[in-house]
Amino acid sequence: MSLTNQHSVSKMICSVLGHRYKVQKHITQHIKEYKCECCGKEVAVNTNGNIVPLTDELKQIHKSVETLVQRRTSNKQKNLRMPA
Ligand SMILES: [Zn+2]
């Protein structure tokens, strides 16, 4: 069986049993990226709690959000260390 066939079998299993999503990336408390362990399908849960397909565009947005959050977190830590 070729890899392509295996992949389509996995897809078939997923369409019957449902995907087995595992958190791949934790962007914020509400935004996460998931990948199916079975067929490799990538999705994301947006701020509304909806599951949306993980497109390249969305990945780019997530990367920007992640950078913003990291910057804000490090600023917060800096502020905490400074006496008010
Ligand atoms: Zn799947």
PDB file of the backbone (N, CA, C, O) and the ligand in Angstrom, with CONECT records:
HET     ZN  A 101       1
ATOM      1  N   MET A   1       0.853  -1.205   0.000  1.00  0.00           N
ATOM      2  CA  MET A   1       0.000   0.000   0.000  1.00  0.00           C
ATOM      3  C   MET A   1       0.886   1.252   0.000  1.00  0.00           C
ATOM      4  O   MET A   1       1.801   1.366   0.816  1.00  0.00           O
ATOM      5  N   SER A   2       0.623   2.156  -0.883  1.00  0.00           N
ATOM      6  CA  SER A   2       1.421   3.372  -0.957  1.00  0.00           C
ATOM      7  C   SER A   2       0.997   4.350   0.141  1.00  0.00           C
ATOM      8  O   SER A   2      -0.054   4.192   0.762  1.00  0.00           O
ATOM      9  N   LEU A   3       1.821   5.342   0.359  1.00  0.00           N
ATOM     10  CA  LEU A   3       1.542   6.340   1.384  1.00  0.00           C
ATOM     11  C   LEU A   3       0.254   7.097   1.083  1.00  0.00           C
ATOM     12  O   LEU A   3      -0.517   7.430   1.984  1.00  0.00           O
ATOM     13  N   THR A   4       0.038   7.363  -0.209  1.00  0.00           N
ATOM     14  CA  THR A   4      -1.148   8.100  -0.623  1.00  0.00           C
ATOM     15  C   THR A   4      -2.409   7.317  -0.265  1.00  0.00           C
ATOM     16  O   THR A   4      -3.395   7.877   0.213  1.00  0.00           O
ATOM     17  N   ASN A   5      -2.350   5.998  -0.511  1.00  0.00           N
ATOM     18  CA  ASN A   5      -3.490   5.163  -0.181  1.00  0.00           C
ATOM     19  C   ASN A   5      -3.734   5.124   1.321  1.00  0.00           C
ATOM     20  O   ASN A   5      -4.873   5.192   1.783  1.00  0.00           O
ATOM     21  N   GLN A   6      -2.640   5.013   2.075  1.00  0.00           N
ATOM     22  CA  GLN A   6      -2.746   4.989   3.531  1.00  0.00           C
ATOM     23  C   GLN A   6      -3.400   6.271   4.026  1.00  0.00           C
ATOM     24  O   GLN A   6      -4.225   6.265   4.940  1.00  0.00           O
ATOM     25  N   HIS A   7      -3.002   7.375   3.389  1.00  0.00           N
ATOM     26  CA  HIS A   7      -3.526   8.675   3.775  1.00  0.00           C
ATOM     27  C   HIS A   7      -5.032   8.737   3.521  1.00  0.00           C
ATOM     28  O   HIS A   7      -5.789   9.245   4.347  1.00  0.00           O
ATOM     29  N   SER A   8      -5.459   8.212   2.362  1.00  0.00           N
ATOM     30  CA  SER A   8      -6.887   8.282   2.060  1.00  0.00           C
ATOM     31  C   SER A   8      -7.683   7.334   2.954  1.00  0.00           C
ATOM     32  O   SER A   8      -8.842   7.601   3.274  1.00  0.00           O
ATOM     33  N   VAL A   9      -7.044   6.205   3.364  1.00  0.00           N
ATOM     34  CA  VAL A   9      -7.711   5.305   4.305  1.00  0.00           C
ATOM     35  C   VAL A   9      -7.898   6.014   5.637  1.00  0.00           C
ATOM     36  O   VAL A   9      -8.963   5.929   6.249  1.00  0.00           O
ATOM     37  N   SER A  10      -6.845   6.723   6.090  1.00  0.00           N
ATOM     38  CA  SER A  10      -6.925   7.475   7.338  1.00  0.00           C
ATOM     39  C   SER A  10      -8.054   8.495   7.270  1.00  0.00           C
ATOM     40  O   SER A  10      -8.814   8.690   8.219  1.00  0.00           O
ATOM     41  N   LYS A  11      -8.130   9.140   6.103  1.00  0.00           N
ATOM     42  CA  LYS A  11      -9.170  10.160   5.911  1.00  0.00           C
ATOM     43  C   LYS A  11     -10.553   9.532   6.029  1.00  0.00           C
ATOM     44  O   LYS A  11     -11.476  10.113   6.599  1.00  0.00           O
ATOM     45  N   MET A  12     -10.670   8.306   5.463  1.00  0.00           N
ATOM     46  CA  MET A  12     -11.943   7.604   5.490  1.00  0.00           C
ATOM     47  C   MET A  12     -12.307   7.254   6.933  1.00  0.00           C
ATOM     48  O   MET A  12     -13.452   7.411   7.355  1.00  0.00           O
ATOM     49  N   ILE A  13     -11.297   6.772   7.687  1.00  0.00           N
ATOM     50  CA  ILE A  13     -11.525   6.426   9.095  1.00  0.00           C
ATOM     51  C   ILE A  13     -11.991   7.675   9.847  1.00  0.00           C
ATOM     52  O   ILE A  13     -12.910   7.614  10.664  1.00  0.00           O
ATOM     53  N   CYS A  14     -11.345   8.805   9.560  1.00  0.00           N
ATOM     54  CA  CYS A  14     -11.692  10.056  10.225  1.00  0.00           C
ATOM     55  C   CYS A  14     -13.119  10.486   9.891  1.00  0.00           C
ATOM     56  O   CYS A  14     -13.849  10.976  10.752  1.00  0.00           O
ATOM     57  N   SER A  15     -13.505  10.296   8.631  1.00  0.00           N
ATOM     58  CA  SER A  15     -14.850  10.741   8.244  1.00  0.00           C
ATOM     59  C   SER A  15     -15.917   9.877   8.916  1.00  0.00           C
ATOM     60  O   SER A  15     -17.053  10.313   9.107  1.00  0.00           O
ATOM     61  N   VAL A  16     -15.536   8.641   9.273  1.00  0.00           N
ATOM     62  CA  VAL A  16     -16.495   7.759   9.948  1.00  0.00           C
ATOM     63  C   VAL A  16     -16.448   7.966  11.464  1.00  0.00           C
ATOM     64  O   VAL A  16     -17.480   8.149  12.110  1.00  0.00           O
ATOM     65  N   LEU A  17     -15.237   7.933  12.015  1.00  0.00           N
ATOM     66  CA  LEU A  17     -15.094   7.987  13.475  1.00  0.00           C
ATOM     67  C   LEU A  17     -14.860   9.398  14.008  1.00  0.00           C
ATOM     68  O   LEU A  17     -14.994   9.649  15.206  1.00  0.00           O
ATOM     69  N   GLY A  18     -14.510  10.313  13.110  1.00  0.00           N
ATOM     70  CA  GLY A  18     -14.188  11.668  13.549  1.00  0.00           C
ATOM     71  C   GLY A  18     -12.686  11.805  13.736  1.00  0.00           C
ATOM     72  O   GLY A  18     -11.985  10.822  13.973  1.00  0.00           O
ATOM     73  N   HIS A  19     -12.204  13.032  13.626  1.00  0.00           N
ATOM     74  CA  HIS A  19     -10.760  13.294  13.728  1.00  0.00           C
ATOM     75  C   HIS A  19     -10.286  13.165  15.177  1.00  0.00           C
ATOM     76  O   HIS A  19     -11.044  13.361  16.127  1.00  0.00           O
ATOM     77  N   ARG A  20      -9.006  12.830  15.303  1.00  0.00           N
ATOM     78  CA  ARG A  20      -8.400  12.771  16.645  1.00  0.00           C
ATOM     79  C   ARG A  20      -7.451  13.948  16.763  1.00  0.00           C
ATOM     80  O   ARG A  20      -6.241  13.811  16.578  1.00  0.00           O
ATOM     81  N   TYR A  21      -8.017  15.107  17.075  1.00  0.00           N
ATOM     82  CA  TYR A  21      -7.215  16.322  17.124  1.00  0.00           C
ATOM     83  C   TYR A  21      -6.372  16.389  18.392  1.00  0.00           C
ATOM     84  O   TYR A  21      -6.830  16.059  19.486  1.00  0.00           O
ATOM     85  N   LYS A  22      -5.136  16.822  18.215  1.00  0.00           N
ATOM     86  CA  LYS A  22      -4.233  17.020  19.338  1.00  0.00           C
ATOM     87  C   LYS A  22      -3.706  18.447  19.249  1.00  0.00           C
ATOM     88  O   LYS A  22      -3.404  18.924  18.155  1.00  0.00           O
ATOM     89  N   VAL A  23      -3.593  19.130  20.370  1.00  0.00           N
ATOM     90  CA  VAL A  23      -3.101  20.512  20.347  1.00  0.00           C
ATOM     91  C   VAL A  23      -1.686  20.534  19.797  1.00  0.00           C
ATOM     92  O   VAL A  23      -0.789  19.857  20.299  1.00  0.00           O
ATOM     93  N   GLN A  24      -1.512  21.333  18.747  1.00  0.00           N
ATOM     94  CA  GLN A  24      -0.205  21.428  18.137  1.00  0.00           C
ATOM     95  C   GLN A  24       0.514  22.690  18.597  1.00  0.00           C
ATOM     96  O   GLN A  24       1.725  22.704  18.818  1.00  0.00           O
ATOM     97  N   LYS A  25      -0.280  23.746  18.732  1.00  0.00           N
ATOM     98  CA  LYS A  25       0.291  25.027  19.125  1.00  0.00           C
ATOM     99  C   LYS A  25      -0.720  25.784  19.982  1.00  0.00           C
ATOM    100  O   LYS A  25      -1.906  25.863  19.660  1.00  0.00           O
ATOM    101  N   HIS A  26      -0.220  26.327  21.064  1.00  0.00           N
ATOM    102  CA  HIS A  26      -1.065  27.074  21.988  1.00  0.00           C
ATOM    103  C   HIS A  26      -0.766  28.554  21.764  1.00  0.00           C
ATOM    104  O   HIS A  26       0.241  29.058  22.261  1.00  0.00           O
ATOM    105  N   ILE A  27      -1.616  29.249  21.033  1.00  0.00           N
ATOM    106  CA  ILE A  27      -1.351  30.650  20.702  1.00  0.00           C
ATOM    107  C   ILE A  27      -1.724  31.547  21.878  1.00  0.00           C
ATOM    108  O   ILE A  27      -0.877  32.252  22.428  1.00  0.00           O
ATOM    109  N   THR A  28      -2.997  31.512  22.255  1.00  0.00           N
ATOM    110  CA  THR A  28      -3.451  32.228  23.447  1.00  0.00           C
ATOM    111  C   THR A  28      -4.368  31.279  24.212  1.00  0.00           C
ATOM    112  O   THR A  28      -4.544  30.121  23.834  1.00  0.00           O
ATOM    113  N   GLN A  29      -4.944  31.790  25.289  1.00  0.00           N
ATOM    114  CA  GLN A  29      -5.857  30.970  26.085  1.00  0.00           C
ATOM    115  C   GLN A  29      -7.041  30.492  25.225  1.00  0.00           C
ATOM    116  O   GLN A  29      -7.598  29.420  25.464  1.00  0.00           O
ATOM    117  N   HIS A  30      -7.415  31.299  24.227  1.00  0.00           N
ATOM    118  CA  HIS A  30      -8.598  30.976  23.430  1.00  0.00           C
ATOM    119  C   HIS A  30      -8.277  30.494  22.024  1.00  0.00           C
ATOM    120  O   HIS A  30      -9.119  29.865  21.384  1.00  0.00           O
ATOM    121  N   ILE A  31      -7.089  30.772  21.536  1.00  0.00           N
ATOM    122  CA  ILE A  31      -6.733  30.357  20.180  1.00  0.00           C
ATOM    123  C   ILE A  31      -5.715  29.221  20.237  1.00  0.00           C
ATOM    124  O   ILE A  31      -4.639  29.355  20.820  1.00  0.00           O
ATOM    125  N   LYS A  32      -6.081  28.106  19.619  1.00  0.00           N
ATOM    126  CA  LYS A  32      -5.175  26.960  19.586  1.00  0.00           C
ATOM    127  C   LYS A  32      -5.176  26.341  18.198  1.00  0.00           C
ATOM    128  O   LYS A  32      -6.165  26.411  17.469  1.00  0.00           O
ATOM    129  N   GLU A  33      -4.049  25.733  17.846  1.00  0.00           N
ATOM    130  CA  GLU A  33      -3.962  25.016  16.585  1.00  0.00           C
ATOM    131  C   GLU A  33      -3.951  23.522  16.887  1.00  0.00           C
ATOM    132  O   GLU A  33      -3.252  23.061  17.789  1.00  0.00           O
ATOM    133  N   TYR A  34      -4.736  22.778  16.118  1.00  0.00           N
ATOM    134  CA  TYR A  34      -4.839  21.339  16.336  1.00  0.00           C
ATOM    135  C   TYR A  34      -4.426  20.588  15.077  1.00  0.00           C
ATOM    136  O   TYR A  34      -4.550  21.096  13.963  1.00  0.00           O
ATOM    137  N   LYS A  35      -3.934  19.367  15.276  1.00  0.00           N
ATOM    138  CA  LYS A  35      -3.622  18.511  14.141  1.00  0.00           C
ATOM    139  C   LYS A  35      -4.190  17.131  14.434  1.00  0.00           C
ATOM    140  O   LYS A  35      -4.061  16.613  15.543  1.00  0.00           O
ATOM    141  N   CYS A  36      -4.819  16.545  13.421  1.00  0.00           N
ATOM    142  CA  CYS A  36      -5.383  15.213  13.585  1.00  0.00           C
ATOM    143  C   CYS A  36      -4.249  14.192  13.568  1.00  0.00           C
ATOM    144  O   CYS A  36      -3.435  14.174  12.644  1.00  0.00           O
ATOM    145  N   GLU A  37      -4.200  13.343  14.594  1.00  0.00           N
ATOM    146  CA  GLU A  37      -3.150  12.325  14.703  1.00  0.00           C
ATOM    147  C   GLU A  37      -3.315  11.264  13.628  1.00  0.00           C
ATOM    148  O   GLU A  37      -2.366  10.562  13.282  1.00  0.00           O
ATOM    149  N   CYS A  38      -4.514  11.157  13.111  1.00  0.00           N
ATOM    150  CA  CYS A  38      -4.821  10.083  12.158  1.00  0.00           C
ATOM    151  C   CYS A  38      -4.521  10.495  10.714  1.00  0.00           C
ATOM    152  O   CYS A  38      -3.766   9.810  10.024  1.00  0.00           O
ATOM    153  N   CYS A  39      -5.102  11.603  10.250  1.00  0.00           N
ATOM    154  CA  CYS A  39      -4.955  11.973   8.836  1.00  0.00           C
ATOM    155  C   CYS A  39      -4.092  13.217   8.629  1.00  0.00           C
ATOM    156  O   CYS A  39      -3.753  13.549   7.494  1.00  0.00           O
ATOM    157  N   GLY A  40      -3.731  13.912   9.720  1.00  0.00           N
ATOM    158  CA  GLY A  40      -2.851  15.059   9.605  1.00  0.00           C
ATOM    159  C   GLY A  40      -3.566  16.358   9.271  1.00  0.00           C
ATOM    160  O   GLY A  40      -2.911  17.362   8.991  1.00  0.00           O
ATOM    161  N   LYS A  41      -4.906  16.362   9.295  1.00  0.00           N
ATOM    162  CA  LYS A  41      -5.665  17.579   9.006  1.00  0.00           C
ATOM    163  C   LYS A  41      -5.416  18.609  10.102  1.00  0.00           C
ATOM    164  O   LYS A  41      -5.441  18.291  11.291  1.00  0.00           O
ATOM    165  N   GLU A  42      -5.175  19.856   9.676  1.00  0.00           N
ATOM    166  CA  GLU A  42      -4.896  20.919  10.639  1.00  0.00           C
ATOM    167  C   GLU A  42      -6.090  21.858  10.746  1.00  0.00           C
ATOM    168  O   GLU A  42      -6.635  22.301   9.736  1.00  0.00           O
ATOM    169  N   VAL A  43      -6.486  22.153  11.962  1.00  0.00           N
ATOM    170  CA  VAL A  43      -7.579  23.093  12.197  1.00  0.00           C
ATOM    171  C   VAL A  43      -7.187  24.024  13.339  1.00  0.00           C
ATOM    172  O   VAL A  43      -6.187  23.812  14.023  1.00  0.00           O
ATOM    173  N   ALA A  44      -7.993  25.047  13.524  1.00  0.00           N
ATOM    174  CA  ALA A  44      -7.772  25.969  14.630  1.00  0.00           C
ATOM    175  C   ALA A  44      -9.108  26.272  15.275  1.00  0.00           C
ATOM    176  O   ALA A  44     -10.155  26.202  14.630  1.00  0.00           O
ATOM    177  N   VAL A  45      -9.062  26.609  16.553  1.00  0.00           N
ATOM    178  CA  VAL A  45     -10.270  27.053  17.239  1.00  0.00           C
ATOM    179  C   VAL A  45     -10.117  28.548  17.418  1.00  0.00           C
ATOM    180  O   VAL A  45      -9.182  29.012  18.070  1.00  0.00           O
ATOM    181  N   ASN A  46     -11.044  29.307  16.834  1.00  0.00           N
ATOM    182  CA  ASN A  46     -10.926  30.759  16.921  1.00  0.00           C
ATOM    183  C   ASN A  46     -11.550  31.287  18.209  1.00  0.00           C
ATOM    184  O   ASN A  46     -12.043  30.522  19.038  1.00  0.00           O
ATOM    185  N   THR A  47     -11.517  32.605  18.356  1.00  0.00           N
ATOM    186  CA  THR A  47     -11.978  33.223  19.605  1.00  0.00           C
ATOM    187  C   THR A  47     -13.459  32.971  19.877  1.00  0.00           C
ATOM    188  O   THR A  47     -13.909  33.081  21.017  1.00  0.00           O
ATOM    189  N   ASN A  48     -14.226  32.629  18.820  1.00  0.00           N
ATOM    190  CA  ASN A  48     -15.651  32.339  19.009  1.00  0.00           C
ATOM    191  C   ASN A  48     -15.886  30.886  19.397  1.00  0.00           C
ATOM    192  O   ASN A  48     -17.019  30.477  19.652  1.00  0.00           O
ATOM    193  N   GLY A  49     -14.803  30.108  19.439  1.00  0.00           N
ATOM    194  CA  GLY A  49     -14.925  28.700  19.799  1.00  0.00           C
ATOM    195  C   GLY A  49     -15.284  27.816  18.621  1.00  0.00           C
ATOM    196  O   GLY A  49     -15.628  26.648  18.801  1.00  0.00           O
ATOM    197  N   ASN A  50     -15.206  28.370  17.401  1.00  0.00           N
ATOM    198  CA  ASN A  50     -15.526  27.588  16.211  1.00  0.00           C
ATOM    199  C   ASN A  50     -14.271  26.919  15.654  1.00  0.00           C
ATOM    200  O   ASN A  50     -13.175  27.479  15.698  1.00  0.00           O
ATOM    201  N   ILE A  51     -14.457  25.713  15.130  1.00  0.00           N
ATOM    202  CA  ILE A  51     -13.338  25.013  14.495  1.00  0.00           C
ATOM    203  C   ILE A  51     -13.268  25.463  13.039  1.00  0.00           C
ATOM    204  O   ILE A  51     -14.232  25.332  12.285  1.00  0.00           O
ATOM    205  N   VAL A  52     -12.105  25.995  12.659  1.00  0.00           N
ATOM    206  CA  VAL A  52     -11.920  26.484  11.291  1.00  0.00           C
ATOM    207  C   VAL A  52     -10.688  25.822  10.690  1.00  0.00           C
ATOM    208  O   VAL A  52      -9.740  25.512  11.412  1.00  0.00           O
ATOM    209  N   PRO A  53     -10.688  25.599   9.366  1.00  0.00           N
ATOM    210  CA  PRO A  53      -9.506  25.013   8.737  1.00  0.00           C
ATOM    211  C   PRO A  53      -8.293  25.921   8.875  1.00  0.00           C
ATOM    212  O   PRO A  53      -8.388  27.136   8.707  1.00  0.00           O
ATOM    213  N   LEU A  54      -7.150  25.312   9.185  1.00  0.00           N
ATOM    214  CA  LEU A  54      -5.930  26.094   9.399  1.00  0.00           C
ATOM    215  C   LEU A  54      -5.255  26.375   8.057  1.00  0.00           C
ATOM    216  O   LEU A  54      -4.545  25.534   7.505  1.00  0.00           O
ATOM    217  N   THR A  55      -5.499  27.583   7.554  1.00  0.00           N
ATOM    218  CA  THR A  55      -4.901  27.974   6.281  1.00  0.00           C
ATOM    219  C   THR A  55      -3.561  28.663   6.533  1.00  0.00           C
ATOM    220  O   THR A  55      -3.240  29.016   7.668  1.00  0.00           O
ATOM    221  N   ASP A  56      -2.789  28.849   5.475  1.00  0.00           N
ATOM    222  CA  ASP A  56      -1.502  29.541   5.604  1.00  0.00           C
ATOM    223  C   ASP A  56      -1.715  30.955   6.133  1.00  0.00           C
ATOM    224  O   ASP A  56      -0.926  31.470   6.925  1.00  0.00           O
ATOM    225  N   GLU A  57      -2.813  31.571   5.670  1.00  0.00           N
ATOM    226  CA  GLU A  57      -3.141  32.936   6.093  1.00  0.00           C
ATOM    227  C   GLU A  57      -3.400  32.976   7.603  1.00  0.00           C
ATOM    228  O   GLU A  57      -2.925  33.863   8.312  1.00  0.00           O
ATOM    229  N   LEU A  58      -4.159  31.996   8.065  1.00  0.00           N
ATOM    230  CA  LEU A  58      -4.492  31.931   9.486  1.00  0.00           C
ATOM    231  C   LEU A  58      -3.246  31.659  10.324  1.00  0.00           C
ATOM    232  O   LEU A  58      -3.083  32.213  11.411  1.00  0.00           O
ATOM    233  N   LYS A  59      -2.365  30.796   9.805  1.00  0.00           N
ATOM    234  CA  LYS A  59      -1.109  30.501  10.491  1.00  0.00           C
ATOM    235  C   LYS A  59      -0.298  31.788  10.676  1.00  0.00           C
ATOM    236  O   LYS A  59       0.304  32.023  11.724  1.00  0.00           O
ATOM    237  N   GLN A  60      -0.303  32.618   9.613  1.00  0.00           N
ATOM    238  CA  GLN A  60       0.427  33.877   9.635  1.00  0.00           C
ATOM    239  C   GLN A  60      -0.150  34.803  10.702  1.00  0.00           C
ATOM    240  O   GLN A  60       0.585  35.448  11.450  1.00  0.00           O
ATOM    241  N   ILE A  61      -1.492  34.855  10.757  1.00  0.00           N
ATOM    242  CA  ILE A  61      -2.177  35.692  11.758  1.00  0.00           C
ATOM    243  C   ILE A  61      -1.806  35.212  13.154  1.00  0.00           C
ATOM    244  O   ILE A  61      -1.496  36.014  14.035  1.00  0.00           O
ATOM    245  N   HIS A  62      -1.841  33.895  13.348  1.00  0.00           N
ATOM    246  CA  HIS A  62      -1.517  33.313  14.654  1.00  0.00           C
ATOM    247  C   HIS A  62      -0.097  33.667  15.074  1.00  0.00           C
ATOM    248  O   HIS A  62       0.173  33.949  16.242  1.00  0.00           O
ATOM    249  N   LYS A  63       0.812  33.644  14.087  1.00  0.00           N
ATOM    250  CA  LYS A  63       2.208  33.961  14.372  1.00  0.00           C
ATOM    251  C   LYS A  63       2.322  35.399  14.882  1.00  0.00           C
ATOM    252  O   LYS A  63       3.057  35.677  15.829  1.00  0.00           O
ATOM    253  N   SER A  64       1.573  36.320  14.232  1.00  0.00           N
ATOM    254  CA  SER A  64       1.585  37.725  14.643  1.00  0.00           C
ATOM    255  C   SER A  64       1.010  37.874  16.048  1.00  0.00           C
ATOM    256  O   SER A  64       1.558  38.596  16.882  1.00  0.00           O
ATOM    257  N   VAL A  65      -0.104  37.181  16.300  1.00  0.00           N
ATOM    258  CA  VAL A  65      -0.743  37.250  17.617  1.00  0.00           C
ATOM    259  C   VAL A  65       0.215  36.723  18.673  1.00  0.00           C
ATOM    260  O   VAL A  65       0.350  37.304  19.750  1.00  0.00           O
ATOM    261  N   GLU A  66       0.877  35.621  18.355  1.00  0.00           N
ATOM    262  CA  GLU A  66       1.813  34.997  19.283  1.00  0.00           C
ATOM    263  C   GLU A  66       2.937  35.965  19.647  1.00  0.00           C
ATOM    264  O   GLU A  66       3.305  36.098  20.814  1.00  0.00           O
ATOM    265  N   THR A  67       3.475  36.638  18.630  1.00  0.00           N
ATOM    266  CA  THR A  67       4.553  37.599  18.855  1.00  0.00           C
ATOM    267  C   THR A  67       4.068  38.731  19.752  1.00  0.00           C
ATOM    268  O   THR A  67       4.768  39.155  20.672  1.00  0.00           O
ATOM    269  N   LEU A  68       2.842  39.221  19.467  1.00  0.00           N
ATOM    270  CA  LEU A  68       2.255  40.308  20.261  1.00  0.00           C
ATOM    271  C   LEU A  68       2.102  39.895  21.714  1.00  0.00           C
ATOM    272  O   LEU A  68       2.454  40.643  22.626  1.00  0.00           O
ATOM    273  N   VAL A  69       1.570  38.690  21.920  1.00  0.00           N
ATOM    274  CA  VAL A  69       1.330  38.186  23.273  1.00  0.00           C
ATOM    275  C   VAL A  69       2.651  38.033  24.016  1.00  0.00           C
ATOM    276  O   VAL A  69       2.759  38.392  25.188  1.00  0.00           O
ATOM    277  N   GLN A  70       3.660  37.493  23.323  1.00  0.00           N
ATOM    278  CA  GLN A  70       4.963  37.306  23.950  1.00  0.00           C
ATOM    279  C   GLN A  70       5.563  38.643  24.355  1.00  0.00           C
ATOM    280  O   GLN A  70       6.144  38.781  25.431  1.00  0.00           O
ATOM    281  N   ARG A  71       5.410  39.642  23.459  1.00  0.00           N
ATOM    282  CA  ARG A  71       5.952  40.968  23.733  1.00  0.00           C
ATOM    283  C   ARG A  71       5.268  41.560  24.952  1.00  0.00           C
ATOM    284  O   ARG A  71       5.906  42.129  25.837  1.00  0.00           O
ATOM    285  N   ARG A  72       3.918  41.404  24.972  1.00  0.00           N
ATOM    286  CA  ARG A  72       3.138  41.973  26.060  1.00  0.00           C
ATOM    287  C   ARG A  72       3.495  41.291  27.382  1.00  0.00           C
ATOM    288  O   ARG A  72       3.598  41.943  28.421  1.00  0.00           O
ATOM    289  N   THR A  73       3.681  39.969  27.326  1.00  0.00           N
ATOM    290  CA  THR A  73       4.027  39.214  28.532  1.00  0.00           C
ATOM    291  C   THR A  73       5.374  39.656  29.071  1.00  0.00           C
ATOM    292  O   THR A  73       5.538  39.837  30.278  1.00  0.00           O
ATOM    293  N   SER A  74       6.347  39.832  28.167  1.00  0.00           N
ATOM    294  CA  SER A  74       7.679  40.216  28.644  1.00  0.00           C
ATOM    295  C   SER A  74       7.656  41.644  29.179  1.00  0.00           C
ATOM    296  O   SER A  74       8.395  41.962  30.110  1.00  0.00           O
ATOM    297  N   ASN A  75       6.817  42.512  28.606  1.00  0.00           N
ATOM    298  CA  ASN A  75       6.668  43.878  29.117  1.00  0.00           C
ATOM    299  C   ASN A  75       6.085  43.856  30.521  1.00  0.00           C
ATOM    300  O   ASN A  75       6.522  44.592  31.406  1.00  0.00           O
ATOM    301  N   LYS A  76       5.086  42.991  30.707  1.00  0.00           N
ATOM    302  CA  LYS A  76       4.423  42.873  31.990  1.00  0.00           C
ATOM    303  C   LYS A  76       5.422  42.452  33.054  1.00  0.00           C
ATOM    304  O   LYS A  76       5.442  42.980  34.166  1.00  0.00           O
ATOM    305  N   GLN A  77       6.271  41.463  32.671  1.00  0.00           N
ATOM    306  CA  GLN A  77       7.265  40.970  33.620  1.00  0.00           C
ATOM    307  C   GLN A  77       8.251  42.070  33.984  1.00  0.00           C
ATOM    308  O   GLN A  77       8.690  42.177  35.129  1.00  0.00           O
ATOM    309  N   LYS A  78       8.597  42.896  32.977  1.00  0.00           N
ATOM    310  CA  LYS A  78       9.518  43.992  33.223  1.00  0.00           C
ATOM    311  C   LYS A  78       8.876  44.984  34.209  1.00  0.00           C
ATOM    312  O   LYS A  78       9.519  45.456  35.146  1.00  0.00           O
ATOM    313  N   ASN A  79       7.587  45.286  33.967  1.00  0.00           N
ATOM    314  CA  ASN A  79       6.885  46.222  34.814  1.00  0.00           C
ATOM    315  C   ASN A  79       6.790  45.704  36.252  1.00  0.00           C
ATOM    316  O   ASN A  79       6.866  46.472  37.211  1.00  0.00           O
ATOM    317  N   LEU A  80       6.623  44.379  36.377  1.00  0.00           N
ATOM    318  CA  LEU A  80       6.475  43.794  37.693  1.00  0.00           C
ATOM    319  C   LEU A  80       7.741  43.954  38.520  1.00  0.00           C
ATOM    320  O   LEU A  80       7.704  44.143  39.736  1.00  0.00           O
ATOM    321  N   ARG A  81       8.869  43.871  37.808  1.00  0.00           N
ATOM    322  CA  ARG A  81      10.147  43.948  38.515  1.00  0.00           C
ATOM    323  C   ARG A  81      10.447  45.372  38.973  1.00  0.00           C
ATOM    324  O   ARG A  81      11.205  45.595  39.918  1.00  0.00           O
ATOM    325  N   MET A  82       9.817  46.353  38.260  1.00  0.00           N
ATOM    326  CA  MET A  82      10.111  47.748  38.598  1.00  0.00           C
ATOM    327  C   MET A  82       9.195  48.219  39.726  1.00  0.00           C
ATOM    328  O   MET A  82       7.999  47.929  39.704  1.00  0.00           O
ATOM    329  N   PRO A  83       9.724  48.930  40.698  1.00  0.00           N
ATOM    330  CA  PRO A  83       8.860  49.471  41.757  1.00  0.00           C
ATOM    331  C   PRO A  83       7.944  50.556  41.192  1.00  0.00           C
ATOM    332  O   PRO A  83       8.381  51.358  40.366  1.00  0.00           O
ATOM    333  N   ALA A  84       6.707  50.593  41.615  1.00  0.00           N
ATOM    334  CA  ALA A  84       5.733  51.541  41.082  1.00  0.00           C
ATOM    335  C   ALA A  84       6.024  52.953  41.566  1.00  0.00           C
ATOM    336  O   ALA A  84       5.303  53.887  41.215  1.00  0.00           O
TER     337      ALA A  84
HETATM  338 ZN    ZN A 101      -8.333  13.018  10.805  1.00  0.00          ZN2+
END
